[in-house]
Amino acid sequence: MEVLLEEVPVEQRAPILKAYLKRAPGARPHIPVDKDAPLLEFEAVAASFPAFRIVTKQSNKVQM
């Protein structure tokens, strides 16, 4: 199975960043927002932090 990374649009990143900080304590020094901050604070920095969605790539191979 092949996978692709699709960049998440900036306007959809805030809840992803918030969830990330709650699950990955080691990331907290790198994102200038407290893990318990309101979503608005994450929206303010979202453009500075790329986020990607992992999707499976459909194969064009024909099975025989």
N, C-alpha and C positions, 0 to 999 in steps of 0.2 A: 504494500500500500504506500502510495506517495502522499505527502502532505504539502500544503502551501501555507504561507503566512499572509494574511490580509490585514493591512493596517486599519485599526479602528479609528473612525472619524473623531476629531478633537471633542466635539460636543457629546460624545458617548463615553469618554474616558474617565470622567470623575468618579463614578461608582466603582469602576474597575480599579483605579488607584487606591481608593479607600479600602476596598476589600483586600488588595495586595498588602497594604500596610498592616492590616489586622492579622494577616497570615504569615508575613515575612518580617519578623522583627529586625533582621539585619539590613533591611532596605530603609528603615526609618531615618537614618542619618542622611540619606541621599535625596529625600523628598521633603521640602521645607513646609510641611503641613503636619499637624498632630494627627495621629490615627483616629482620634475621636472628634476631630473638627467637623463642622457641618459641611455638607456637600458643596456649598458655594465656595468654600476655600479651596477645595480640590479643583473645581471648575476654573479658578483663577490661575492655576499652574498646569493644567492639563496639556496645553499646547507644548510645554517643555519636555513632556515625557511620552514617548511613543508607546503605543500598545498594539498588540497584534492578536488576531484570531487565528487559530489553527483549523484549517479545513482540509478535508480529504480531496485529493485530485482524482477525477474520473479518468480511467484508462481508456484509450482509444483502440486498444488491442482487440482483435477479433479472435474468439476462441474457436478451435477446430476440434 
